[in-house]
Amino acid sequence: LPTGLDWRNNGGNYVTPIRDQGSCGSCWAFATSAALESTTLISNQTPGVDLNLSEQVLVSCGNSGSCSGGYISTASDFFKNTGLPVETCYPYTATNGSCSSACPSWQSSAYRISSWQYVATSSPTVEGIKNALYNYGPLVTTMAVYQDFFSYHTGVYSYVSGSLAGYHAVLIVGYDDAGQYFIVKNSWGTWWGEAGYFRIAYSELNSVVGFGDWTIAYVGTAPGCSYNVSQPSPSTIAGSGGNGSINVNTSSGCPWTASSNATWISITSGVNGTGPGTVSFSASANPGSTSRTGTLRVAGQKMTVYQDPGVSC
């Protein structure tokens, strides 16, 4: 294993932005939804996309819990069997809400996982969690919250003092052996902690905090988002430079990104998108006397662009 891993910067950012559960005790919904979002980005190879799924659908329709707490295992079953639609289908209200308020036929566009499994149920180990992070991506886990955790601002947290306040579900997104800590995404907004994240010492796996107990890994996403990407048109650019385009065909609600791996190819539009779309690019003039090739990565697929040599008289 590498000595450090952060899924926010692991060949791209596969962690969606920090959310805020508000005054509703729905941490279980936010932690599991965040894992589903990350797993989808990893499976589709679409880093950097803000895939925002509806925690409210999980709270109101998932039979997994409420604003008084819930169960990450039952929520994970819901993701496997039913899935979650995007946030706009039922925006978060920080209340128990009603499933009838969700958009019609939301199940048809829901994001799902293929399966899930426990990484640990008790006596978690640092190596076990690190291995699962490396192989599967961000992990849902639980911890006991003591009073001193509320005043965390920065640094590596370890329990010092205060009484037990309750239990919490969060998302582990990385680790650092040099600092002996895990990197964790919380759901209390960006104002809390390190812009919404916190670092917690490896030692807290064996303290009263019980970090890492009941850790869950999601295994791939179920079929639902497939991508058909056309070859660049034109596939060969004149030596003097020119423009081209690539079409992305996919279902509505499926996210994708585009990036250039060549300094002479610039994406002019369609850096990211959701559903069917077009990526436009521009190639600068070839200063050399030989042809050259460059690649674009669109919706996780590698596209090759050829350019004729320049002409000097």
C-alpha positions, -999 to +999 in steps of 0.1 A: +000+000+000+011+036-005+021+055+027-008+079+020-040+080+001-066+108-004-095+102-028-099+139-032-066+138-051-061+103-065-058+108-102-087+132-098-112+142-071-137+114-064-152+130-033-182+152-037-185+186-018-193+188+019-230+188+027-249+200+059-274+177+076-287+207+097-307+200+128-319+166+116-301+135+130-296+121+095-258+116+095-264+080+085-281+092+053-254+117+045-225+093+051-240+066+030-251+090+002-216+104+001-202+069-003-227+062-032-217+095-049-180+086-046-184+050-057-203+062-088-176+087-098-149+060-093-169+034-113-176+058-141-142+074-140-157+109-138-136+127-112-146+163-103-183+159-110-205+173-083-229+143-082-255+155-056-279+127-047-310+131-026-305+124+010-341+133+016-353+104-006-333+081+017-348+097+048-383+098+036-385+067+014-357+043+025-372+028+057-337+031+071-342+057+097-353+093+104-342+126+119-338+106+151-311+083+136-309+054+113-290+023+101-261+024+076-266-013+067-303-008+059-295+023+039-269+003+020-295-024+012-317+004-001-289+016-025-285-019-038-322-027-043-336+007-052-311+035-053-311+073-050-321+100-075-304+134-078-310+161-052-334+181-074-359+152-072-365+159-035-343+187-021-332+182+015-356+197+041-339+185+074-372+169+083-386+134+081-407+145+051-430+124+030-420+100+002-450+113-018-431+146-022-404+130-043-405+135-081-426+109-100-409+077-111-377+086-093-367+049-091-361+048-129-332+073-127-318+062-093-281+055-088-274+021-073-245-001-060-239-037-071-232-048-035-217-038-002-198-056+025-185-050+060-148-041+063-151-044+101-179-048+127-157-047+158-120-046+165-111-027+133-075-026+122-056+002+106-044-021+078-078-035+072-093+000+067-064+011+046-067-019+023-104-013+018-098+024+011-073+015-015-093-013-032-129+001-029-128+038-024-143+060+005-158+040+033-189+046+055-181+042+092-193+050+127-179+066+158-188+077+193-189+115+197-177+131+229-180+167+239-145+177+228-152+166+193-177+195+188-149+220+194-125+205+168-111+231+144-080+216+129-052+191+135-054+154+143-083+146+167-079+122+195-102+120+225-091+140+255-121+149+277-159+153+279-189+130+282-204+109+255-228+129+234-240+103+209-230+083+179-222+094+144-218+082+108-191+096+086-171+089+054-134+079+054-117+093+023-080+088+030-051+080+053-016+092+061+010+069+076+034+097+083+009+116+105-008+084+117-043+095+109-074+090+087-090+117+066-127+119+071-156+138+055-183+151+079-218+164+072-219+195+094-212+221+067-179+237+055-178+260+086-169+231+109-135+215+112-111+217+083-136+230+057-160+202+067-133+175+071-114+162+101-083+141+106-085+114+133-056+095+149-052+058+141-052+052+178-089+061+180-097+027+166-089+014+200-102+042+222-136+050+237-143+067+204-145+033+186-137+049+153-139+023+125-165+000+141-192-010+116-172+001+085-188-006+051-174-007+016-195-003-016-187-026-045-192-009-078-223+007-092-251-012-108-258-008-145-275+024-152-250+049-165-233+037-197-214+060-221-211+059-259-185+084-269-179+091-306-145+094-322-132+130-325-145+148-356-123+154-375-099+128-362-070+144-380-064+182-376-046+203-402-010+213-393-021+249-391-045+240-363-082+237-360-113+227-340-131+195-334-158+179-313-168+146-296-203+136-288-212+119-255-244+097-255-257+086-222-289+087-201-302+118-185-287+124-151-254+105-158-224+127-151-192+128-171-160+149-175-135+157-202-098+165-200-069+169-224-036+151-219-018+172-246-006+208-241-016+216-277-052+205-274-076+227-253-111+219-244-132+250-253-166+237-240-180+205-224-154+201-196-181+184-177-218+176-182-247+155-172-266+134-198-260+137-235-236+164-246-208+176-268-171+183-260-155+209-282-118+213-285-092+234-303-057+223-315-029+248-320-006+248-350+020+221-353+054+237-352+072+205-362+079+188-395+063+155-383+028+145-374+018+142-337-009+126-316-026+137-285-053+122-263-084+134-246-103+115-218-140+118-222-165+100-199-137+078-188-127+068-224-095+077-242-098+095-275-069+101-298-064+132-320-040+132-349-024+163-364-006+167-397+029+182-397+034+219-401+046+232-435+075+257-438+084+274-471 
